[in-house]
Amino acid sequence: MPTPRPPVLHRFIYRVLTVRLLLMTAVICSATGTMVFFTERQHLTTEVTRSTQQGLHQLLARSILIAEEDHVNSQAAFLQALDERFTALAAQQNSGSYVYGGFYRSDDPHQTEERLNTDYTYAKTVERYVRVHPPPTGNVELAEVVTLGDRLHIHVILPIFDQKQEQTGSVRVLFAPSDTVLKGMQKKLRRILILIILTVLATSVLLYPVIVHLVNRLTIFSHNLLKANLDTFALLANVIAKRDSNTADHHFRVTLYAVHLAESMGLAATEIQTLIKGAFLHDIGKIGVRDEILLKTGELNKEESRLMQDHVHHGTDIITGSGWLADAAQIIENHHEKFDGSGYPQGKAGADIPLPARIFAVVDVFDALTSKRPYKEPLSWQAASAVLERGRNTHFDPQILSAFQALIPELYRAYVDCSPRKLEDDLRAVFNHYFNERMTIYY
């Protein structure tokens, strides 16, 4: 099955833009919602702590008054005041209620006076929590949020000082926010999230047409740049053909043969783009070969053959520095390598030869065999097929050759002896499909 091809540039950008705007909305909502939740929770914790501190001051003042009026010791007076205060606080329902209160003496933290609201739904859970956590010692201050029985609670520990500012103990309370408070937090969180979503969507609606317009302009500029590259590309191919006393038909045919073969093998669009560029420019290095060698009609001697082979190096030198043509070097540098390692310039063999070069080697020889040259007549497709078969496992990759053999009759009828106009039209269609319609972004 052919490899799926990358998406068209502008469709790709639109899709990515839409997805990223949605992701941005989700991330902003999530981050802001989390921040609001923790802010609200911290605000509630601060309020409970402040309220508890105020209550302690009132508790100390009340204990002093009780000691004076009832003539009891300070500890008994404090415990009586604690009972009064806890009963009053436990009954509060606006913001929540105190469900546990404990007084821990400084001289003996294990001697504790505790008050637990046994009517509270999660009273047993609160009691287990208190038993698991050791009583506070020293000058400890704590305000934290804990979840007990799937419900949020505020846990506060504060030191208690007498009139001489000496610590007499610590008090620990657990505060359960009311349903009204919790629902208010949730409602506020929902309102903020809805506001954020609407803001992001409104911003996106305003920005989307601007971004789309810029993308369209970018696409036009890209198409124009690509057209200029392809025009230069075709010009180079014509220069090579003229330099070699040939026509551009050879470059057109081998490119079309290579594309059909690559498609039948399921190559990706990027690999076919590489194949097109390399097929068109495979002999560009012949520009650097002297006329007396390039145009010689007789057989080349050993030194002349070596100089002719240098056209491979000339070709790679010519495209060096061109980012757009860099991948064409796979074919320019390797199109004379052979599958058994007997080719040049490096004697590569098998899979060490890039796949596009192995594909091109087959179609290049086929076109040479079936084309008329000043020194030979063209072969029929059957004769050419037989010659190719003799190069199996030596000159050609056997799998690629088998794939091409199945295409030979159809390609021969379509392109051998066809008009230059048809070659140009078909090649233009190939260019349009792989370079204009298939303009892509790659990571």
C-alpha positions as a Markdown table, in Angstrom:
| # | Residue | x | y | z |
|---|---|---|---|---|
| 1 | Met | 0.0 | 0.0 | 0.0 |
| 2 | Pro | 1.4 | 3.4 | -0.9 |
| 3 | Thr | 2.7 | 5.5 | 2.0 |
| 4 | Pro | 0.2 | 8.3 | 3.0 |
| 5 | Arg | 1.3 | 11.6 | 1.6 |
| 6 | Pro | 1.7 | 14.7 | 3.7 |
| 7 | Pro | -1.2 | 17.3 | 3.7 |
| 8 | Val | -1.5 | 20.3 | 1.5 |
| 9 | Leu | 0.3 | 23.3 | 3.0 |
| 10 | His | -2.7 | 25.7 | 3.6 |
| 11 | Arg | -5.0 | 22.9 | 4.7 |
| 12 | Phe | -2.3 | 21.7 | 7.1 |
| 13 | Ile | -1.9 | 25.1 | 8.5 |
| 14 | Tyr | -5.7 | 25.6 | 9.0 |
| 15 | Arg | -6.0 | 22.3 | 10.7 |
| 16 | Val | -3.0 | 22.9 | 13.0 |
| 17 | Leu | -4.2 | 26.5 | 13.7 |
| 18 | Thr | -7.7 | 25.2 | 14.7 |
| 19 | Val | -6.3 | 22.4 | 16.9 |
| 20 | Arg | -3.8 | 24.6 | 18.6 |
| 21 | Leu | -6.4 | 27.3 | 19.3 |
| 22 | Leu | -8.6 | 24.7 | 21.0 |
| 23 | Leu | -5.6 | 23.3 | 22.9 |
| 24 | Met | -4.7 | 26.8 | 24.0 |
| 25 | Thr | -8.2 | 27.3 | 25.2 |
| 26 | Ala | -8.1 | 24.1 | 27.2 |
| 27 | Val | -4.7 | 24.8 | 28.7 |
| 28 | Ile | -5.6 | 28.4 | 29.7 |
| 29 | Cys | -8.9 | 27.2 | 31.2 |
| 30 | Ser | -7.2 | 24.4 | 33.1 |
| 31 | Ala | -4.4 | 26.6 | 34.4 |
| 32 | Thr | -6.6 | 29.4 | 35.3 |
| 33 | Gly | -9.3 | 27.2 | 36.9 |
| 34 | Thr | -6.6 | 25.5 | 39.0 |
| 35 | Met | -5.2 | 28.8 | 40.0 |
| 36 | Val | -8.6 | 30.1 | 40.9 |
| 37 | Phe | -9.5 | 27.0 | 42.9 |
| 38 | Phe | -6.3 | 27.1 | 45.0 |
| 39 | Thr | -6.6 | 30.9 | 45.4 |
| 40 | Glu | -10.2 | 30.5 | 46.7 |
| 41 | Arg | -9.1 | 27.7 | 48.9 |
| 42 | Gln | -6.2 | 29.7 | 50.3 |
| 43 | His | -8.5 | 32.6 | 50.8 |
| 44 | Leu | -10.9 | 30.4 | 52.8 |
| 45 | Thr | -8.0 | 29.0 | 54.9 |
| 46 | Thr | -6.8 | 32.5 | 55.7 |
| 47 | Glu | -10.2 | 33.6 | 56.7 |
| 48 | Val | -10.7 | 30.6 | 59.0 |
| 49 | Thr | -7.3 | 31.1 | 60.5 |
| 50 | Arg | -8.0 | 34.8 | 61.1 |
| 51 | Ser | -11.3 | 34.0 | 62.6 |
| 52 | Thr | -9.8 | 31.3 | 64.9 |
| 53 | Gln | -7.1 | 33.8 | 66.0 |
| 54 | Gln | -9.8 | 36.4 | 66.9 |
| 55 | Gly | -11.7 | 33.7 | 68.7 |
| 56 | Leu | -8.7 | 32.8 | 70.8 |
| 57 | His | -8.3 | 36.4 | 71.9 |
| 58 | Gln | -11.9 | 36.5 | 72.9 |
| 59 | Leu | -11.5 | 33.1 | 74.6 |
| 60 | Leu | -8.6 | 34.4 | 76.7 |
| 61 | Ala | -10.5 | 37.5 | 77.6 |
| 62 | Arg | -13.6 | 35.5 | 78.6 |
| 63 | Ser | -11.5 | 33.0 | 80.7 |
| 64 | Ile | -10.0 | 35.9 | 82.7 |
| 65 | Leu | -13.5 | 37.3 | 83.3 |
| 66 | Ile | -14.7 | 33.8 | 84.4 |
| 67 | Ala | -11.8 | 33.4 | 86.8 |
| 68 | Glu | -12.5 | 36.8 | 88.4 |
| 69 | Glu | -16.3 | 36.2 | 88.7 |
| 70 | Asp | -16.4 | 32.6 | 89.7 |
| 71 | His | -13.1 | 32.6 | 91.6 |
| 72 | Val | -11.8 | 29.5 | 89.8 |
| 73 | Asn | -8.2 | 28.7 | 88.6 |
| 74 | Ser | -7.1 | 29.8 | 85.2 |
| 75 | Gln | -7.2 | 26.3 | 83.7 |
| 76 | Ala | -10.8 | 25.7 | 84.8 |
| 77 | Ala | -11.8 | 29.2 | 83.6 |
| 78 | Phe | -10.2 | 28.5 | 80.2 |
| 79 | Leu | -12.0 | 25.2 | 79.8 |
| 80 | Gln | -15.3 | 26.8 | 80.7 |
| 81 | Ala | -14.7 | 29.6 | 78.2 |
| 82 | Leu | -13.7 | 26.9 | 75.6 |
| 83 | Asp | -17.0 | 25.1 | 76.1 |
| 84 | Glu | -18.9 | 28.3 | 75.6 |
| 85 | Arg | -16.9 | 29.3 | 72.5 |
| 86 | Phe | -17.0 | 25.9 | 70.8 |
| 87 | Thr | -20.7 | 25.6 | 71.3 |
| 88 | Ala | -21.2 | 29.0 | 69.7 |
| 89 | Leu | -18.8 | 28.3 | 66.8 |
| 90 | Ala | -20.2 | 24.8 | 66.1 |
| 91 | Ala | -23.6 | 26.4 | 65.6 |
| 92 | Gln | -22.4 | 28.8 | 62.8 |
| 93 | Gln | -23.8 | 27.8 | 59.4 |
| 94 | Asn | -23.1 | 30.8 | 57.1 |
| 95 | Ser | -19.6 | 30.0 | 56.3 |
| 96 | Gly | -19.3 | 26.7 | 58.0 |
| 97 | Ser | -18.8 | 25.2 | 61.4 |
| 98 | Tyr | -16.1 | 24.1 | 63.8 |
| 99 | Val | -16.5 | 20.3 | 64.0 |
| 100 | Tyr | -13.5 | 19.7 | 66.4 |
| 101 | Gly | -11.6 | 21.7 | 68.9 |
| 102 | Gly | -8.8 | 20.7 | 71.2 |
| 103 | Phe | -6.7 | 22.3 | 73.9 |
| 104 | Tyr | -3.2 | 21.0 | 74.6 |
| 105 | Arg | -1.3 | 22.1 | 77.7 |
| 106 | Ser | 2.3 | 23.1 | 77.2 |
| 107 | Asp | 3.5 | 21.3 | 80.3 |
| 108 | Asp | 1.8 | 18.1 | 79.3 |
| 109 | Pro | 0.6 | 17.9 | 75.6 |
| 110 | His | -1.0 | 14.5 | 76.2 |
| 111 | Gln | -3.4 | 16.0 | 78.7 |
| 112 | Thr | -6.0 | 17.2 | 76.3 |
| 113 | Glu | -9.4 | 18.8 | 76.5 |
| 114 | Glu | -11.3 | 18.1 | 73.3 |
| 115 | Arg | -14.7 | 18.9 | 71.9 |
| 116 | Leu | -16.1 | 17.0 | 68.9 |
| 117 | Asn | -19.4 | 17.7 | 67.2 |
| 118 | Thr | -20.8 | 14.2 | 67.3 |
| 119 | Asp | -23.8 | 15.3 | 65.1 |
| 120 | Tyr | -21.5 | 16.0 | 62.2 |
| 121 | Thr | -21.8 | 13.6 | 59.3 |
| 122 | Tyr | -18.1 | 12.9 | 59.2 |
| 123 | Ala | -17.5 | 13.0 | 63.0 |
| 124 | Lys | -15.9 | 9.5 | 63.1 |
| 125 | Thr | -13.6 | 10.4 | 60.2 |
| 126 | Val | -12.6 | 13.6 | 61.9 |
| 127 | Glu | -11.9 | 11.7 | 65.1 |
| 128 | Arg | -9.7 | 9.2 | 63.3 |
| 129 | Tyr | -7.8 | 12.0 | 61.7 |
| 130 | Val | -7.1 | 13.6 | 65.1 |
| 131 | Arg | -6.0 | 10.3 | 66.6 |
| 132 | Val | -3.6 | 9.6 | 63.7 |
| 133 | His | -1.9 | 13.0 | 63.9 |
| 134 | Pro | 0.1 | 13.7 | 67.1 |
| 135 | Pro | -0.7 | 16.7 | 69.3 |
| 136 | Pro | 1.3 | 19.8 | 68.5 |
| 137 | Thr | 4.3 | 20.7 | 70.7 |
| 138 | Gly | 6.1 | 24.0 | 71.1 |
| 139 | Asn | 5.2 | 27.2 | 69.4 |
| 140 | Val | 3.6 | 25.6 | 66.3 |
| 141 | Glu | 1.3 | 27.5 | 63.9 |
| 142 | Leu | -0.4 | 25.6 | 61.1 |
| 143 | Ala | -3.1 | 26.3 | 58.6 |
| 144 | Glu | -3.8 | 23.6 | 55.9 |
| 145 | Val | -6.5 | 22.1 | 53.8 |
| 146 | Val | -7.4 | 18.5 | 54.3 |
| 147 | Thr | -10.0 | 16.2 | 52.7 |
| 148 | Leu | -12.0 | 14.1 | 55.2 |
| 149 | Gly | -14.8 | 12.0 | 54.0 |
| 150 | Asp | -14.6 | 13.4 | 50.5 |
| 151 | Arg | -15.2 | 16.9 | 52.0 |
| 152 | Leu | -12.8 | 19.8 | 52.3 |
| 153 | His | -11.8 | 20.9 | 55.8 |
| 154 | Ile | -9.6 | 23.6 | 57.2 |
| 155 | His | -7.1 | 22.4 | 59.9 |
| 156 | Val | -5.7 | 25.1 | 62.1 |
| 157 | Ile | -3.2 | 24.9 | 65.0 |
| 158 | Leu | -2.3 | 28.1 | 67.0 |
| 159 | Pro | -0.4 | 28.7 | 70.2 |
| 160 | Ile | -2.1 | 30.2 | 73.3 |
| 161 | Phe | -0.4 | 32.8 | 75.5 |
| 162 | Asp | -1.4 | 34.2 | 78.9 |
| 163 | Gln | -1.3 | 37.8 | 80.1 |
| 164 | Lys | 2.4 | 37.5 | 80.7 |
| 165 | Gln | 2.9 | 36.4 | 77.0 |
| 166 | Glu | 4.0 | 32.9 | 78.2 |
| 167 | Gln | 2.7 | 30.0 | 76.2 |
| 168 | Thr | 0.2 | 28.0 | 78.1 |
| 169 | Gly | -0.7 | 25.6 | 75.4 |
| 170 | Ser | -2.0 | 25.2 | 71.8 |
| 171 | Val | -5.4 | 24.9 | 70.3 |
| 172 | Arg | -6.3 | 22.8 | 67.3 |
| 173 | Val | -9.6 | 23.1 | 65.4 |
| 174 | Leu | -11.1 | 21.6 | 62.3 |
| 175 | Phe | -13.4 | 23.8 | 60.3 |
| 176 | Ala | -15.9 | 22.4 | 57.8 |
| 177 | Pro | -16.9 | 25.0 | 55.1 |
| 178 | Ser | -20.7 | 25.0 | 54.5 |
| 179 | Asp | -22.3 | 23.8 | 51.3 |
| 180 | Thr | -23.1 | 27.4 | 50.5 |
| 181 | Val | -19.4 | 28.3 | 50.6 |
| 182 | Leu | -18.3 | 25.3 | 48.5 |
| 183 | Lys | -21.0 | 25.8 | 46.0 |
| 184 | Gly | -20.0 | 29.5 | 45.8 |
| 185 | Met | -16.5 | 28.5 | 45.1 |
| 186 | Gln | -17.6 | 26.1 | 42.3 |
| 187 | Lys | -20.0 | 28.7 | 40.9 |
| 188 | Lys | -17.2 | 31.3 | 40.9 |
| 189 | Leu | -14.9 | 28.8 | 39.2 |
| 190 | Arg | -17.4 | 28.1 | 36.5 |
| 191 | Arg | -18.1 | 31.7 | 35.8 |
| 192 | Ile | -14.4 | 32.4 | 35.4 |
| 193 | Leu | -13.9 | 29.4 | 33.2 |
| 194 | Ile | -16.8 | 30.4 | 31.0 |
| 195 | Leu | -15.5 | 34.0 | 30.8 |
| 196 | Ile | -12.0 | 32.6 | 29.8 |
| 197 | Ile | -13.5 | 30.4 | 27.1 |
| 198 | Leu | -15.6 | 33.2 | 25.7 |
| 199 | Thr | -12.5 | 35.5 | 25.7 |
| 200 | Val | -10.3 | 33.0 | 24.0 |
| 201 | Leu | -12.9 | 32.1 | 21.4 |
| 202 | Ala | -13.7 | 35.8 | 20.7 |
| 203 | Thr | -10.0 | 36.5 | 20.3 |
| 204 | Ser | -9.6 | 33.5 | 18.1 |
| 205 | Val | -12.6 | 34.6 | 15.9 |
| 206 | Leu | -11.0 | 38.0 | 15.5 |
| 207 | Leu | -7.5 | 36.7 | 14.8 |
| 208 | Tyr | -8.4 | 33.7 | 12.6 |
| 209 | Pro | -9.3 | 35.7 | 9.5 |
| 210 | Val | -6.1 | 37.7 | 9.9 |
| 211 | Ile | -4.0 | 34.5 | 10.2 |
| 212 | Val | -5.8 | 32.9 | 7.3 |
| 213 | His | -5.1 | 36.0 | 5.1 |
| 214 | Leu | -1.4 | 35.8 | 6.1 |
| 215 | Val | -1.3 | 32.1 | 5.4 |
| 216 | Asn | -2.9 | 32.6 | 2.0 |
| 217 | Arg | -0.3 | 35.3 | 1.2 |
| 218 | Leu | 2.5 | 33.0 | 2.4 |
| 219 | Thr | 1.1 | 30.2 | 0.2 |
| 220 | Ile | 1.1 | 32.5 | -2.8 |
| 221 | Phe | 4.7 | 33.6 | -2.1 |
| 222 | Ser | 5.7 | 29.9 | -1.6 |
| 223 | His | 4.1 | 28.9 | -4.9 |
| 224 | Asn | 5.9 | 31.8 | -6.6 |
| 225 | Leu | 9.2 | 30.8 | -5.1 |
| 226 | Leu | 8.7 | 27.2 | -6.0 |
| 227 | Lys | 7.8 | 28.1 | -9.6 |
| 228 | Ala | 11.0 | 30.1 | -9.8 |
| 229 | Asn | 12.9 | 27.1 | -8.4 |
| 230 | Leu | 11.3 | 24.8 | -10.9 |
| 231 | Asp | 11.9 | 27.2 | -13.8 |
| 232 | Thr | 15.6 | 27.3 | -12.8 |
| 233 | Phe | 15.5 | 23.6 | -12.4 |
| 234 | Ala | 14.1 | 23.1 | -16.0 |
| 235 | Leu | 16.7 | 25.6 | -17.3 |
| 236 | Leu | 19.5 | 23.6 | -15.8 |
| 237 | Ala | 18.2 | 20.4 | -17.4 |
| 238 | Asn | 18.1 | 22.1 | -20.8 |
| 239 | Val | 21.6 | 23.4 | -20.3 |
| 240 | Ile | 22.8 | 19.9 | -19.6 |
| 241 | Ala | 21.1 | 18.6 | -22.6 |
| 242 | Lys | 22.6 | 21.2 | -24.9 |
| 243 | Arg | 26.0 | 20.7 | -23.4 |
| 244 | Asp | 25.8 | 17.0 | -24.1 |
| 245 | Ser | 24.5 | 17.5 | -27.7 |
| 246 | Asn | 21.3 | 15.9 | -26.6 |
| 247 | Thr | 17.7 | 17.0 | -26.1 |
| 248 | Ala | 15.8 | 17.5 | -22.8 |
| 249 | Asp | 13.6 | 14.5 | -23.8 |
| 250 | His | 16.0 | 12.1 | -22.0 |
| 251 | His | 15.6 | 14.0 | -18.7 |
| 252 | Phe | 11.8 | 14.2 | -19.1 |
| 253 | Arg | 11.5 | 10.4 | -19.8 |
| 254 | Val | 13.7 | 9.2 | -17.1 |
| 255 | Thr | 11.9 | 11.4 | -14.6 |
| 256 | Leu | 8.5 | 10.1 | -15.7 |
| 257 | Tyr | 9.8 | 6.5 | -15.6 |
| 258 | Ala | 11.2 | 7.1 | -12.1 |
| 259 | Val | 8.0 | 8.6 | -10.7 |
| 260 | His | 5.8 | 5.8 | -12.1 |
| 261 | Leu | 8.2 | 3.2 | -10.7 |
| 262 | Ala | 8.4 | 4.9 | -7.3 |
| 263 | Glu | 4.6 | 5.2 | -7.1 |
| 264 | Ser | 4.2 | 1.5 | -7.8 |
| 265 | Met | 6.6 | 0.8 | -5.0 |
| 266 | Gly | 4.7 | 3.0 | -2.5 |
| 267 | Leu | 7.4 | 5.6 | -1.9 |
| 268 | Ala | 6.5 | 8.7 | 0.2 |
| 269 | Ala | 5.9 | 12.0 | -1.5 |
| 270 | Thr | 9.1 | 13.4 | -0.1 |
| 271 | Glu | 11.1 | 10.5 | -1.6 |
| 272 | Ile | 9.5 | 11.1 | -5.0 |
| 273 | Gln | 10.3 | 14.8 | -4.8 |
| 274 | Thr | 13.9 | 13.8 | -4.2 |
| 275 | Leu | 13.7 | 11.4 | -7.1 |
| 276 | Ile | 12.3 | 14.1 | -9.5 |
| 277 | Lys | 15.1 | 16.6 | -8.7 |
| 278 | Gly | 17.8 | 14.0 | -8.9 |
| 279 | Ala | 16.5 | 12.5 | -12.2 |
| 280 | Phe | 16.4 | 15.9 | -13.8 |
| 281 | Leu | 19.8 | 16.9 | -12.6 |
| 282 | His | 21.7 | 13.6 | -12.6 |
| 283 | Asp | 24.1 | 14.7 | -15.3 |
| 284 | Ile | 24.5 | 18.3 | -14.3 |
| 285 | Gly | 28.2 | 17.6 | -13.6 |
| 286 | Lys | 28.9 | 17.2 | -17.3 |
| 287 | Ile | 29.0 | 21.0 | -17.5 |
| 288 | Gly | 32.5 | 20.6 | -16.0 |
| 289 | Val | 33.8 | 18.0 | -18.5 |
| 290 | Arg | 35.9 | 19.3 | -21.4 |
| 291 | Asp | 34.3 | 19.3 | -24.9 |
| 292 | Glu | 36.9 | 17.0 | -26.4 |
| 293 | Ile | 36.0 | 14.3 | -23.9 |
| 294 | Leu | 32.3 | 15.0 | -23.6 |
| 295 | Leu | 31.6 | 15.2 | -27.3 |
| 296 | Lys | 34.1 | 12.5 | -28.4 |
| 297 | Thr | 32.4 | 10.0 | -30.8 |
| 298 | Gly | 34.9 | 7.2 | -30.3 |
| 299 | Glu | 35.7 | 5.1 | -27.3 |
| 300 | Leu | 37.4 | 6.9 | -24.4 |
| 301 | Asn | 40.8 | 5.9 | -23.2 |
| 302 | Lys | 41.5 | 5.2 | -19.5 |
| 303 | Glu | 42.4 | 8.7 | -18.7 |
| 304 | Glu | 39.5 | 10.2 | -20.6 |
| 305 | Ser | 37.2 | 7.7 | -18.8 |
| 306 | Arg | 38.5 | 8.9 | -15.5 |
| 307 | Leu | 37.9 | 12.5 | -16.4 |
| 308 | Met | 34.4 | 11.7 | -17.6 |
| 309 | Gln | 33.6 | 9.9 | -14.3 |
| 310 | Asp | 34.5 | 13.2 | -12.6 |
| 311 | His | 31.2 | 14.6 | -13.7 |
| 312 | Val | 29.7 | 13.0 | -10.6 |
| 313 | His | 31.9 | 15.1 | -8.3 |
| 314 | His | 31.3 | 18.2 | -10.5 |
| 315 | Gly | 27.6 | 17.6 | -10.1 |
| 316 | Thr | 27.7 | 17.4 | -6.3 |
| 317 | Asp | 29.9 | 20.5 | -6.2 |
| 318 | Ile | 27.4 | 22.4 | -8.3 |
| 319 | Ile | 24.4 | 21.8 | -6.0 |
| 320 | Thr | 26.4 | 22.3 | -2.8 |
| 321 | Gly | 25.0 | 25.2 | -0.9 |
| 322 | Ser | 21.5 | 24.8 | -2.4 |
| 323 | Gly | 19.2 | 23.8 | 0.4 |
| 324 | Trp | 16.3 | 23.0 | -2.0 |
| 325 | Leu | 18.5 | 20.8 | -4.2 |
| 326 | Ala | 20.5 | 19.2 | -1.4 |
| 327 | Asp | 18.6 | 15.9 | -1.5 |
| 328 | Ala | 19.2 | 15.5 | -5.2 |
| 329 | Ala | 22.8 | 14.6 | -4.3 |
| 330 | Gln | 21.5 | 11.1 | -3.5 |
| 331 | Ile | 21.1 | 10.5 | -7.2 |
| 332 | Ile | 23.8 | 12.8 | -8.7 |
| 333 | Glu | 26.5 | 11.2 | -6.5 |
| 334 | Asn | 25.3 | 7.6 | -6.8 |
| 335 | His | 23.6 | 7.0 | -10.1 |
| 336 | His | 26.6 | 5.2 | -11.5 |
| 337 | Glu | 27.0 | 2.9 | -8.5 |
| 338 | Lys | 26.0 | -0.8 | -9.1 |
| 339 | Phe | 24.3 | -3.2 | -6.9 |
| 340 | Asp | 27.3 | -5.6 | -6.7 |
| 341 | Gly | 29.7 | -2.7 | -5.8 |
| 342 | Ser | 31.4 | -2.6 | -9.2 |
| 343 | Gly | 30.3 | 1.0 | -10.0 |
| 344 | Tyr | 31.8 | 4.4 | -9.4 |
| 345 | Pro | 32.8 | 6.7 | -7.8 |
| 346 | Gln | 32.9 | 4.9 | -4.4 |
| 347 | Gly | 32.0 | 1.3 | -5.3 |
| 348 | Lys | 29.0 | 1.3 | -3.0 |
| 349 | Ala | 26.9 | -1.9 | -3.0 |
| 350 | Gly | 23.4 | -3.0 | -2.0 |
| 351 | Ala | 21.5 | -0.9 | 0.5 |
| 352 | Asp | 24.5 | 1.4 | 0.9 |
| 353 | Ile | 23.3 | 2.9 | -2.4 |
| 354 | Pro | 20.4 | 5.3 | -1.6 |
| 355 | Leu | 17.0 | 4.0 | -2.7 |
| 356 | Pro | 16.3 | 6.8 | -5.2 |
| 357 | Ala | 19.7 | 6.2 | -6.9 |
| 358 | Arg | 18.9 | 2.4 | -7.2 |
| 359 | Ile | 15.6 | 3.3 | -8.8 |
| 360 | Phe | 17.1 | 5.8 | -11.1 |
| 361 | Ala | 19.8 | 3.4 | -12.3 |
| 362 | Val | 17.2 | 1.0 | -13.7 |
| 363 | Val | 15.2 | 3.7 | -15.6 |
| 364 | Asp | 18.3 | 5.5 | -16.8 |
| 365 | Val | 19.7 | 2.4 | -18.5 |
| 366 | Phe | 16.2 | 1.5 | -19.9 |
| 367 | Asp | 15.9 | 4.9 | -21.6 |
| 368 | Ala | 19.4 | 4.7 | -23.0 |
| 369 | Leu | 18.6 | 1.3 | -24.5 |
| 370 | Thr | 15.3 | 2.4 | -26.1 |
| 371 | Ser | 16.5 | 5.8 | -27.4 |
| 372 | Lys | 18.2 | 6.5 | -30.7 |
| 373 | Arg | 21.7 | 7.8 | -30.5 |
| 374 | Pro | 24.2 | 8.8 | -33.2 |
| 375 | Tyr | 26.2 | 5.7 | -32.6 |
| 376 | Lys | 23.3 | 3.2 | -32.2 |
| 377 | Glu | 19.6 | 2.4 | -33.0 |
| 378 | Pro | 17.0 | 2.0 | -30.3 |
| 379 | Leu | 16.1 | -1.4 | -28.9 |
| 380 | Ser | 12.5 | -2.7 | -28.6 |
| 381 | Trp | 11.1 | -2.9 | -25.1 |
| 382 | Gln | 11.5 | -6.7 | -25.2 |
| 383 | Ala | 15.2 | -6.5 | -26.1 |
| 384 | Ala | 15.7 | -3.8 | -23.5 |
| 385 | Ser | 14.0 | -5.8 | -20.9 |
| 386 | Ala | 16.3 | -8.8 | -21.6 |
| 387 | Val | 19.4 | -6.6 | -21.3 |
| 388 | Leu | 18.1 | -5.3 | -17.9 |
| 389 | Glu | 17.4 | -8.8 | -16.7 |
| 390 | Arg | 21.0 | -9.7 | -17.4 |
| 391 | Gly | 22.0 | -7.0 | -14.9 |
| 392 | Arg | 19.9 | -8.4 | -12.1 |
| 393 | Asn | 21.9 | -8.7 | -8.8 |
| 394 | Thr | 24.9 | -7.1 | -10.5 |
| 395 | His | 24.0 | -3.7 | -11.9 |
| 396 | Phe | 20.4 | -3.5 | -10.5 |
| 397 | Asp | 18.6 | -4.1 | -7.3 |
| 398 | Pro | 16.5 | -7.3 | -8.0 |
| 399 | Gln | 13.4 | -6.0 | -6.2 |
| 400 | Ile | 13.4 | -2.7 | -8.0 |
| 401 | Leu | 14.1 | -4.4 | -11.3 |
| 402 | Ser | 11.1 | -6.8 | -10.9 |
| 403 | Ala | 8.8 | -3.8 | -10.1 |
| 404 | Phe | 10.0 | -2.0 | -13.2 |
| 405 | Gln | 9.8 | -5.0 | -15.5 |
| 406 | Ala | 6.0 | -5.1 | -14.8 |
| 407 | Leu | 5.7 | -1.5 | -15.9 |
| 408 | Ile | 7.9 | -1.6 | -19.1 |
| 409 | Pro | 5.2 | -2.4 | -21.7 |
| 410 | Glu | 2.9 | 0.4 | -20.5 |
| 411 | Leu | 5.7 | 3.0 | -20.1 |
| 412 | Tyr | 7.2 | 2.1 | -23.4 |
| 413 | Arg | 3.9 | 2.7 | -25.2 |
| 414 | Ala | 3.2 | 5.9 | -23.3 |
| 415 | Tyr | 6.6 | 7.7 | -23.7 |
| 416 | Val | 8.9 | 6.1 | -26.3 |
| 417 | Asp | 8.5 | 8.0 | -29.6 |
| 418 | Cys | 5.8 | 10.3 | -28.1 |
| 419 | Ser | 5.8 | 14.0 | -28.9 |
| 420 | Pro | 7.9 | 16.4 | -26.8 |
| 421 | Arg | 4.7 | 18.2 | -26.0 |
| 422 | Lys | 3.2 | 15.1 | -24.3 |
| 423 | Leu | 6.4 | 14.6 | -22.3 |
| 424 | Glu | 6.3 | 18.3 | -21.2 |
| 425 | Asp | 2.6 | 18.1 | -20.3 |
| 426 | Asp | 2.9 | 14.9 | -18.3 |
| 427 | Leu | 6.0 | 16.2 | -16.5 |
| 428 | Arg | 4.2 | 19.4 | -15.8 |
| 429 | Ala | 1.4 | 17.4 | -14.2 |
| 430 | Val | 3.9 | 15.5 | -12.1 |
| 431 | Phe | 5.6 | 18.8 | -11.0 |
| 432 | Asn | 2.2 | 20.3 | -10.1 |
| 433 | His | 1.1 | 17.3 | -8.1 |
| 434 | Tyr | 4.3 | 16.8 | -6.1 |
| 435 | Phe | 5.5 | 20.4 | -5.7 |
| 436 | Asn | 2.5 | 22.6 | -5.9 |
| 437 | Glu | -0.5 | 20.6 | -4.7 |
| 438 | Arg | 1.7 | 18.7 | -2.2 |
| 439 | Met | 3.5 | 21.7 | -0.7 |
| 440 | Thr | 4.1 | 20.5 | 2.8 |
| 441 | Ile | 5.6 | 21.5 | 6.2 |
| 442 | Tyr | 7.9 | 18.9 | 7.8 |
| 443 | Tyr | 9.3 | 18.7 | 11.3 |
